[in-house]
Amino acid sequence: MRIATETLFRHFLGQMGARQAEVLDLQQQISSGRRLDRAADDPIAAARVLDLEQSLGRLEQHRRNIDFARARLGDEEAALAAAGDVLQRVRELAVSAANLGAHSADSFVALRAELETHVAQLFQIANRRDAQGRYLFAGFSAAVRPFDGPPDAAVYNGDQGRPEVEIAPGRRVAVADPGFAVFGSIREGNGVFRVGADAANAGTGRIVDGGLVDPAVYLPHDFRIVFTAADRYDLIDDTTGTVLASGAVYTPGAPIVFNGVGVVIDGAPAIGDTFTVRAARGRDVFGMVQELVDLLGAPPVDEAARVRFVQTVDGVLQNLDQAIGRLLEVRTDLGARLVALDQAEAENEAVQAAFTTELGRLRDTDLPEAISRLQWALTTLDAAQRSFVAIERLSLFDHLR
């Protein structure tokens, strides 16, 4: 078969051009470290690379969210721990105050002064900010100071929201707790009801919380036990205005059970003395501590006053236990959120490593392979060039000599 010289030249030039293009492409891959620079290089791989890059971008955002959440929750944990320490100290002072024989008028002044500093501390903690200047306990209203006002009438200015961030696909975690849920709306007494004695009581009777006896029949009503004689009392439901018992016999230390609750009154109540059993209300921690501050401002001067004093301290201690319990509940929930952050971080890192490996396989240059291919391409290019030069010199006149 006869091949035209022009056709032969065109073929050799095409082959050399292809080899040169291959050499340039391999040199570019080696110098840039990327095997895939354009979608046209490998459309299927390019589509997967784009998907992987977007997934890695979301994982990076999740990592930043986890770092932010961990820092924010760490700030909140520190604040809750500080508040718990303050309340424990207040509780110690309350127990000390109830030991009337160990105190003088001057020591009551000192106790009251220390308690006032603790009220101020609690306000400072409840209004604490994070590193970016945002209030920790204001809900979504992080720019608003959460608590204002005097301790016995504190006002919550935040909202009830719990800001969240996404830490993994379909998984979110709250990065704040509203201050009202942490420092306010704490159920007083035993959390169900609270007992107390009227400030005008003249006898030495004292009421003790006996707990919830039958939750099935309990109604959140307010009751009064009014002594009509030294050994008789009336039981009145103030919520309905109903007299439940009239002239009931009083036995010191004997349980009085009604409405699913139990109480015990001991001592010697005077005629007209009144004791209350009321449904627990929500109170803030500032008012609870301020109640003790106010109590210490008027030390008892007689036996009846001393009984009322101890009765009030008992109520304050119950309230403080409820407040401390609330802080522990929030800290427990917060700890669970920190564990969730650690778990999400570990899972995200594993997925990120897998995606990064796959992305590198699809997009990055395998240097040993690329160098080997480049050497082979250079060899074949050199061979093609030598062949072309040799063939180009061929001439019919060389055979006629």
C-alpha positions as semicolon CSV with decimal commas, in nm:
position;residue;x (nm);y (nm);z (nm)
1;M;0,000;0,000;0,000
2;R;0,135;0,345;-0,088
3;I;0,126;0,616;0,180
4;A;0,158;0,977;0,075
5;T;0,438;1,173;0,234
6;E;0,193;1,439;0,349
7;T;-0,025;1,178;0,521
8;L;0,277;1,028;0,691
9;F;0,393;1,367;0,815
10;R;0,046;1,451;0,940
11;H;0,031;1,122;1,131
12;F;0,370;1,176;1,296
13;L;0,288;1,535;1,388
14;G;-0,041;1,424;1,544
15;Q;0,134;1,157;1,747
16;M;0,401;1,398;1,868
17;G;0,137;1,659;1,952
18;A;-0,053;1,402;2,161
19;R;0,265;1,301;2,343
20;Q;0,357;1,665;2,407
21;A;0,005;1,735;2,542
22;E;0,034;1,432;2,769
23;V;0,375;1,550;2,894
24;L;0,242;1,900;2,963
25;D;-0,063;1,761;3,143
26;L;0,151;1,536;3,364
27;Q;0,393;1,817;3,438
28;Q;0,097;2,036;3,538
29;Q;-0,040;1,762;3,765
30;I;0,297;1,718;3,935
31;S;0,359;2,091;3,983
32;S;0,005;2,171;4,109
33;G;-0,051;1,849;4,300
34;R;-0,396;1,823;4,143
35;R;-0,505;1,550;3,905
36;L;-0,843;1,710;3,847
37;D;-0,837;2,080;3,757
38;R;-1,136;2,099;3,525
39;A;-1,466;1,918;3,518
40;A;-1,388;1,816;3,162
41;D;-1,092;1,612;3,287
42;D;-1,331;1,361;3,446
43;P;-1,697;1,474;3,472
44;I;-1,806;1,191;3,703
45;A;-1,513;1,241;3,941
46;A;-1,560;1,618;3,925
47;A;-1,922;1,584;4,036
48;R;-1,817;1,365;4,328
49;V;-1,538;1,608;4,419
50;L;-1,788;1,895;4,431
51;D;-2,018;1,692;4,656
52;L;-1,728;1,600;4,886
53;E;-1,608;1,961;4,908
54;Q;-1,956;2,076;5,006
55;S;-1,982;1,800;5,266
56;L;-1,643;1,892;5,410
57;G;-1,755;2,256;5,423
58;R;-2,059;2,155;5,629
59;L;-1,839;1,946;5,858
60;E;-1,611;2,245;5,909
61;Q;-1,913;2,455;6,003
62;H;-2,020;2,185;6,247
63;R;-1,670;2,190;6,397
64;R;-1,693;2,566;6,449
65;N;-2,041;2,526;6,600
66;I;-1,910;2,261;6,840
67;D;-1,622;2,485;6,946
68;F;-1,865;2,773;7,002
69;A;-2,111;2,555;7,194
70;R;-1,836;2,403;7,410
71;A;-1,705;2,749;7,502
72;R;-2,055;2,885;7,572
73;L;-2,158;2,586;7,782
74;G;-1,825;2,601;7,963
75;D;-1,900;2,960;8,061
76;E;-2,247;2,859;8,178
77;E;-2,109;2,565;8,376
78;A;-1,865;2,796;8,554
79;A;-2,147;3,038;8,636
80;L;-2,373;2,762;8,769
81;A;-2,090;2,622;8,981
82;A;-2,026;2,968;9,126
83;A;-2,397;3,014;9,201
84;G;-2,407;2,673;9,369
85;D;-2,111;2,766;9,590
86;V;-2,286;3,090;9,691
87;L;-2,609;2,910;9,780
88;Q;-2,422;2,646;9,980
89;R;-2,259;2,923;10,181
90;V;-2,596;3,093;10,231
91;R;-2,735;2,762;10,354
92;E;-2,450;2,729;10,604
93;L;-2,526;3,080;10,733
94;A;-2,896;2,995;10,762
95;V;-2,821;2,684;10,969
96;S;-2,590;2,892;11,184
97;A;-2,853;3,162;11,229
98;A;-3,107;2,904;11,351
99;N;-2,871;2,826;11,641
100;L;-2,985;3,133;11,832
101;G;-2,782;3,056;12,142
102;A;-2,458;3,094;11,948
103;H;-2,527;3,450;11,832
104;S;-2,536;3,801;11,967
105;A;-2,678;4,117;11,812
106;D;-2,336;4,196;11,664
107;S;-2,297;3,852;11,506
108;F;-2,641;3,888;11,347
109;V;-2,522;4,215;11,192
110;A;-2,215;4,037;11,053
111;L;-2,426;3,749;10,917
112;R;-2,664;3,993;10,753
113;A;-2,379;4,188;10,593
114;E;-2,229;3,871;10,446
115;L;-2,566;3,759;10,314
116;E;-2,612;4,093;10,140
117;T;-2,283;4,040;9,955
118;H;-2,406;3,696;9,848
119;V;-2,728;3,846;9,707
120;A;-2,512;4,085;9,504
121;Q;-2,295;3,793;9,390
122;L;-2,601;3,603;9,269
123;F;-2,712;3,904;9,065
124;Q;-2,364;3,929;8,912
125;I;-2,362;3,559;8,823
126;A;-2,713;3,568;8,675
127;N;-2,605;3,867;8,463
128;R;-2,272;3,715;8,357
129;R;-2,155;3,748;7,995
130;D;-1,955;3,522;7,765
131;A;-1,627;3,613;7,593
132;Q;-1,818;3,796;7,315
133;G;-2,009;4,010;7,564
134;R;-2,340;3,825;7,528
135;Y;-2,544;3,754;7,839
136;L;-2,545;3,385;7,929
137;F;-2,891;3,368;8,083
138;A;-3,105;3,595;7,863
139;G;-3,234;3,332;7,618
140;F;-3,244;3,464;7,262
141;S;-3,219;3,822;7,396
142;A;-2,846;3,788;7,455
143;A;-2,791;4,164;7,432
144;V;-3,039;4,236;7,714
145;R;-2,936;4,236;8,081
146;P;-3,140;3,945;8,223
147;F;-3,210;4,057;8,581
148;D;-3,279;4,397;8,733
149;G;-3,452;4,538;9,036
150;P;-3,427;4,493;9,414
151;P;-3,364;4,139;9,541
152;D;-3,715;4,099;9,680
153;A;-3,872;4,206;9,348
154;A;-3,626;4,106;9,078
155;V;-3,742;4,149;8,718
156;Y;-3,641;3,911;8,439
157;N;-3,588;4,096;8,112
158;G;-3,483;3,805;7,892
159;D;-3,702;3,551;7,715
160;Q;-3,771;3,181;7,755
161;G;-3,578;3,072;7,445
162;R;-3,292;2,823;7,430
163;P;-3,061;2,912;7,139
164;E;-2,937;2,606;6,950
165;V;-2,664;2,527;6,697
166;E;-2,635;2,234;6,457
167;I;-2,346;2,005;6,550
168;A;-2,413;1,725;6,300
169;P;-2,669;1,658;6,027
170;G;-3,007;1,656;6,201
171;R;-2,854;1,707;6,547
172;R;-2,881;2,032;6,741
173;V;-2,779;2,128;7,092
174;A;-2,890;2,416;7,313
175;V;-2,607;2,658;7,395
176;A;-2,789;2,859;7,663
177;D;-3,058;2,833;7,930
178;P;-3,299;3,117;8,005
179;G;-3,232;3,278;8,341
180;F;-3,595;3,253;8,445
181;A;-3,570;2,873;8,427
182;V;-3,241;2,871;8,621
183;F;-3,276;3,141;8,886
184;G;-3,651;3,209;8,879
185;S;-3,970;3,003;8,893
186;I;-3,821;2,777;9,162
187;R;-4,092;2,594;9,350
188;E;-4,077;2,689;9,716
189;G;-4,115;2,460;10,017
190;N;-4,083;2,094;9,927
191;G;-4,170;2,170;9,567
192;V;-4,537;2,082;9,617
193;F;-4,646;2,286;9,917
194;R;-4,498;2,511;10,183
195;V;-4,579;2,536;10,551
196;G;-4,547;2,849;10,761
197;A;-4,654;3,030;11,076
198;D;-4,829;3,365;11,096
199;A;-4,600;3,650;11,199
200;A;-4,849;3,748;11,471
201;N;-4,850;3,410;11,646
202;A;-4,811;3,453;12,021
203;G;-4,760;3,091;12,124
204;T;-4,470;2,852;12,086
205;G;-4,631;2,624;11,831
206;R;-4,425;2,522;11,532
207;I;-4,539;2,346;11,213
208;V;-4,324;2,088;11,035
209;D;-4,363;1,965;10,676
210;G;-4,457;1,597;10,677
211;G;-4,444;1,559;10,301
212;L;-4,689;1,448;10,036
213;V;-4,882;1,148;10,171
214;D;-5,123;1,074;9,887
215;P;-5,047;1,244;9,554
216;A;-5,364;1,101;9,401
217;V;-5,593;1,321;9,613
218;Y;-5,372;1,628;9,641
219;L;-5,513;1,958;9,515
220;P;-5,297;2,275;9,490
221;H;-5,507;2,469;9,740
222;D;-5,411;2,701;10,028
223;F;-5,511;2,603;10,381
224;R;-5,507;2,757;10,728
225;I;-5,497;2,583;11,062
226;V;-5,642;2,828;11,317
227;F;-5,630;2,748;11,690
228;T;-5,958;2,826;11,862
229;A;-5,837;2,687;12,194
230;A;-5,515;2,550;12,337
231;D;-5,621;2,202;12,223
232;R;-5,860;2,278;11,937
233;Y;-5,822;2,405;11,581
234;D;-6,018;2,471;11,266
235;L;-5,894;2,360;10,922
236;I;-5,994;2,601;10,645
237;D;-5,951;2,571;10,268
238;D;-5,885;2,933;10,168
239;T;-5,899;2,849;9,798
240;T;-6,262;2,741;9,818
241;G;-6,357;2,918;10,142
242;T;-6,459;2,585;10,294
243;V;-6,417;2,484;10,659
244;L;-6,292;2,124;10,641
245;A;-6,276;2,067;11,017
246;S;-6,407;2,267;11,312
247;G;-6,291;2,215;11,667
248;A;-6,054;1,932;11,576
249;V;-5,852;1,800;11,868
250;Y;-5,490;1,908;11,880
251;T;-5,231;1,661;12,004
252;P;-4,875;1,801;12,009
253;G;-4,652;1,608;11,769
254;A;-4,940;1,410;11,616
255;P;-4,964;1,416;11,235
256;I;-5,244;1,618;11,076
257;V;-5,333;1,467;10,738
258;F;-5,560;1,630;10,481
259;N;-5,566;1,692;10,104
260;G;-5,305;1,422;10,057
261;V;-5,043;1,603;10,269
262;G;-4,917;1,557;10,620
263;V;-4,797;1,817;10,871
264;V;-4,700;1,806;11,236
265;I;-4,750;2,085;11,490
266;D;-4,571;2,072;11,822
267;G;-4,530;2,316;12,108
268;A;-4,804;2,520;12,267
269;P;-4,997;2,736;12,018
270;A;-5,196;3,026;12,162
271;I;-5,559;3,093;12,083
272;G;-5,575;3,265;11,743
273;D;-5,239;3,135;11,627
274;T;-5,248;3,047;11,259
275;F;-5,040;2,807;11,054
276;T;-5,047;2,788;10,676
277;V;-5,014;2,504;10,427
278;R;-5,016;2,654;10,083
279;A;-4,946;2,528;9,731
280;A;-4,588;2,597;9,629
281;R;-4,534;2,910;9,421
282;G;-4,252;2,986;9,187
283;R;-3,993;3,220;9,336
284;D;-3,657;3,354;9,230
285;V;-3,340;3,274;9,419
286;F;-3,272;3,640;9,499
287;G;-3,595;3,676;9,696
288;M;-3,522;3,351;9,880
289;V;-3,191;3,480;10,009
290;Q;-3,331;3,828;10,073
291;E;-3,594;3,671;10,300
292;L;-3,313;3,553;10,526
293;V;-3,142;3,894;10,508
294;D;-3,464;4,063;10,622
295;L;-3,515;3,807;10,898
296;L;-3,172;3,876;11,045
297;G;-3,254;4,246;11,056
298;A;-3,491;4,184;11,347
299;P;-3,338;3,935;11,597
300;P;-3,598;3,764;11,822
301;V;-3,645;3,902;12,171
302;D;-3,881;3,650;12,335
303;E;-3,964;3,283;12,316
304;A;-4,254;3,320;12,074
305;A;-4,038;3,534;11,844
306;R;-3,758;3,277;11,863
307;V;-3,998;3,002;11,755
308;R;-4,121;3,213;11,464
309;F;-3,760;3,291;11,372
310;V;-3,662;2,924;11,358
311;Q;-3,984;2,844;11,171
312;T;-3,894;3,101;10,903
313;V;-3,536;2,974;10,879
314;D;-3,673;2,623;10,824
315;G;-3,874;2,756;10,530
316;V;-3,571;2,940;10,391
317;L;-3,365;2,620;10,413
318;Q;-3,631;2,430;10,220
319;N;-3,632;2,700;9,954
320;L;-3,254;2,699;9,931
321;D;-3,257;2,322;9,885
322;Q;-3,500;2,366;9,598
323;A;-3,277;2,632;9,441
324;I;-2,964;2,418;9,479
325;G;-3,155;2,126;9,332
326;R;-3,257;2,338;9,033
327;L;-2,894;2,432;8,966
328;L;-2,795;2,065;8,984
329;E;-3,070;1,974;8,735
330;V;-2,950;2,237;8,489
331;R;-2,587;2,131;8,535
332;T;-2,680;1,768;8,476
333;D;-2,858;1,859;8,154
334;L;-2,565;2,080;8,056
335;G;-2,324;1,791;8,117
336;A;-2,530;1,572;7,886
337;R;-2,503;1,840;7,617
338;L;-2,125;1,853;7,658
339;V;-2,111;1,475;7,615
340;A;-2,323;1,510;7,300
341;L;-2,069;1,763;7,169
342;D;-1,782;1,520;7,229
343;Q;-1,968;1,238;7,056
344;A;-2,062;1,453;6,757
345;E;-1,707;1,581;6,730
346;A;-1,565;1,227;6,721
347;E;-1,819;1,114;6,462
348;N;-1,761;1,424;6,248
349;E;-1,385;1,375;6,258
350;A;-1,423;1,015;6,141
351;V;-1,648;1,119;5,853
352;Q;-1,416;1,409;5,768
353;A;-1,116;1,176;5,752
354;A;-1,302;0,938;5,519
355;F;-1,421;1,222;5,295
356;T;-1,074;1,380;5,286
357;T;-0,918;1,048;5,183
358;E;-1,171;0,998;4,906
359;L;-1,131;1,359;4,791
360;G;-0,755;1,318;4,775
361;R;-0,791;0,998;4,573
362;L;-1,019;1,169;4,321
363;R;-0,860;1,512;4,299
364;D;-0,497;1,498;4,407
365;T;-0,203;1,374;4,207
366;D;-0,048;1,037;4,290
367;L;0,310;1,163;4,257
368;P;0,491;0,827;4,214
369;E;0,244;0,721;3,946
370;A;0,249;1,061;3,773
371;I;0,631;1,074;3,767
372;S;0,644;0,722;3,623
373;R;0,390;0,814;3,356
374;L;0,580;1,134;3,278
375;Q;0,903;0,942;3,228
376;W;0,725;0,701;2,996
377;A;0,560;0,988;2,807
378;L;0,895;1,163;2,764
379;T;1,052;0,841;2,638
380;T;0,777;0,779;2,383
381;L;0,787;1,146;2,278
382;D;1,161;1,125;2,224
383;A;1,121;0,804;2,024
384;A;0,849;0,959;1,810
385;Q;1,063;1,262;1,741
386;R;1,363;1,049;1,645
387;S;1,146;0,837;1,414
388;F;1,001;1,147;1,251
389;V;1,348;1,293;1,190
390;A;1,471;0,966;1,042
391;I;1,172;0,930;0,811
392;E;1,180;1,296;0,712
393;R;1,532;1,246;0,569
394;L;1,427;0,960;0,344
395;S;1,436;1,047;-0,025
396;L;1,404;0,855;-0,356
397;F;1,732;1,012;-0,463
398;D;1,905;0,818;-0,184
399;H;1,813;0,496;-0,373
400;L;1,929;0,628;-0,713
401;R;2,286;0,695;-0,612
